Amino acid sequence: MPVGGVGDGQAAAFSGARSLGVHRDRVGSRVVAAGNMLWRAEVVDAIVESFENSVGELEERLFTALAAGLVAGGEAGPVYSAGLAVIREVPWRETDLRVDWSEQPVTDLRVLLDRWLPQRDDYVTRALNPAAAPSYGVPGNE
């Protein structure tokens, strides 16, 4: 199974001998992509190039790269799930979105991301300093 990661501006990836089907990993500029059971190896290139050429919030750039990988062929089999997790400035996932068993998981993930991003920073504020966080208009949080 391929694995990769980015930290402190450095990226690394590895695809072991037991990676399944078409597999590939690629390290770019502050980005790494890796996959197995791909439709074709170029899926990974599309992901890296899309990320490197995108701008904006990290979540947006990652989603754009994920969508580019799907357009380039994605997995060899059907895709029923998609997820996006981001750790930015605190030691937990500020964004942790997942869609499981959907006929259109990437489209559904886009909907979740559009709902989540406008309120992400408020949730982080609530975790760090609840008194400074905006009210959500629910009983007990007027």
C-alpha positions as CSV (number, residue, x, y, z in Angstrom):
1,M,0.0,0.0,0.0
2,P,1.5,3.4,-1.0
3,V,2.0,5.9,1.8
4,G,3.0,9.5,1.8
5,G,3.2,12.6,3.9
6,V,4.2,16.3,4.2
7,G,5.5,18.0,7.2
8,D,7.6,21.1,7.8
9,G,7.7,21.7,4.1
10,Q,9.2,18.3,3.4
11,A,7.4,15.5,1.6
12,A,8.1,11.7,1.2
13,A,6.3,8.8,-0.3
14,F,6.8,5.0,-0.6
15,S,5.1,2.3,-2.6
16,G,5.9,-1.2,-1.3
17,A,6.2,-4.4,-3.3
18,R,2.8,-5.4,-2.2
19,S,1.0,-2.4,-3.5
20,L,-2.1,-3.5,-5.5
21,G,-2.7,-3.1,-9.2
22,V,-1.5,0.0,-10.9
23,H,0.2,2.1,-8.2
24,R,2.4,5.1,-8.1
25,D,3.7,7.8,-5.7
26,R,5.0,11.2,-6.5
27,V,6.5,14.0,-4.5
28,G,6.0,17.5,-5.7
29,S,6.6,21.0,-4.2
30,R,5.1,20.7,-0.7
31,V,2.8,18.0,-1.9
32,V,2.8,14.2,-2.1
33,A,0.3,11.9,-3.8
34,A,0.2,8.1,-3.7
35,G,-2.3,5.5,-4.8
36,N,-2.9,1.9,-5.7
37,M,-5.6,0.1,-7.7
38,L,-5.6,3.2,-10.0
39,W,-7.1,3.3,-13.4
40,R,-3.7,4.5,-14.7
41,A,-0.5,5.8,-13.1
42,E,-1.1,9.3,-14.5
43,V,-3.8,9.8,-11.9
44,V,-1.1,10.6,-9.4
45,D,0.5,13.2,-11.7
46,A,-2.9,14.9,-12.2
47,I,-3.3,15.2,-8.4
48,V,0.2,16.7,-7.9
49,E,0.0,19.1,-10.8
50,S,-3.5,20.2,-9.8
51,F,-2.4,20.9,-6.3
52,E,0.7,22.8,-7.3
53,N,-1.3,25.0,-9.7
54,S,-4.1,25.8,-7.3
55,V,-4.5,28.7,-4.8
56,G,-6.6,29.3,-1.8
57,E,-7.4,27.5,1.4
58,L,-5.6,24.2,1.8
59,E,-8.9,22.3,1.9
60,E,-9.9,23.9,-1.5
61,R,-6.5,23.0,-3.0
62,L,-6.8,19.4,-1.7
63,F,-10.3,19.0,-3.0
64,T,-9.3,20.4,-6.4
65,A,-6.5,17.9,-6.6
66,L,-8.8,15.0,-5.5
67,A,-11.3,16.0,-8.2
68,A,-8.5,16.2,-10.8
69,G,-7.4,12.6,-9.9
70,L,-10.9,11.4,-10.5
71,V,-11.1,13.2,-13.9
72,A,-7.8,11.5,-14.8
73,G,-9.3,8.1,-14.2
74,G,-9.4,7.7,-10.4
75,E,-9.5,4.1,-9.1
76,A,-9.8,1.1,-11.3
77,G,-13.0,0.1,-9.7
78,P,-16.1,2.1,-8.5
79,V,-15.6,4.9,-6.1
80,Y,-18.0,5.0,-3.2
81,S,-16.2,7.1,-0.6
82,A,-14.2,10.3,-0.4
83,G,-12.6,12.2,2.5
84,L,-10.6,15.2,3.4
85,A,-8.7,15.8,6.6
86,V,-6.5,18.9,7.4
87,I,-4.3,19.7,10.3
88,R,-3.3,23.4,10.2
89,E,-2.5,25.4,13.2
90,V,-3.7,23.3,16.1
91,P,-2.7,19.7,17.0
92,W,-6.0,18.2,15.7
93,R,-7.9,17.9,12.5
94,E,-9.6,21.2,11.9
95,T,-11.3,19.7,8.9
96,D,-12.3,16.1,9.0
97,L,-15.0,15.3,6.3
98,R,-15.9,12.0,4.9
99,V,-18.6,10.6,2.7
100,D,-19.2,6.8,2.7
101,W,-21.1,4.5,0.4
102,S,-22.4,7.1,-2.0
103,E,-22.9,6.9,-5.8
104,Q,-21.3,10.4,-6.0
105,P,-18.9,10.7,-3.1
106,V,-16.7,13.5,-4.5
107,T,-19.8,15.6,-5.4
108,D,-21.2,15.0,-1.9
109,L,-17.8,15.9,-0.4
110,R,-17.9,19.2,-2.3
111,V,-21.3,20.0,-0.7
112,L,-19.9,19.2,2.8
113,L,-16.8,21.3,2.2
114,D,-18.9,24.3,1.0
115,R,-21.0,24.0,4.3
116,W,-18.0,23.5,6.5
117,L,-15.4,26.1,5.4
118,P,-17.4,29.2,6.4
119,Q,-17.7,27.9,10.0
120,R,-14.3,26.1,10.4
121,D,-12.5,28.9,12.2
122,D,-15.4,29.5,14.5
123,Y,-15.3,25.9,15.7
124,V,-11.6,26.2,16.3
125,T,-12.2,29.3,18.3
126,R,-14.9,27.5,20.3
127,A,-12.4,24.8,21.2
128,L,-9.6,27.2,22.2
129,N,-11.7,30.0,23.8
130,P,-15.4,29.2,24.0
131,A,-16.3,32.7,25.4
132,A,-14.9,34.3,22.2
133,A,-16.8,32.0,19.8
134,P,-20.0,33.1,18.1
135,S,-23.3,31.8,19.3
136,Y,-24.9,29.1,17.2
137,G,-28.5,30.0,18.3
138,V,-29.2,26.7,20.0
139,P,-30.5,26.3,23.6
140,G,-27.8,26.9,26.1
141,N,-25.7,28.9,23.5
142,E,-27.8,32.0,23.0
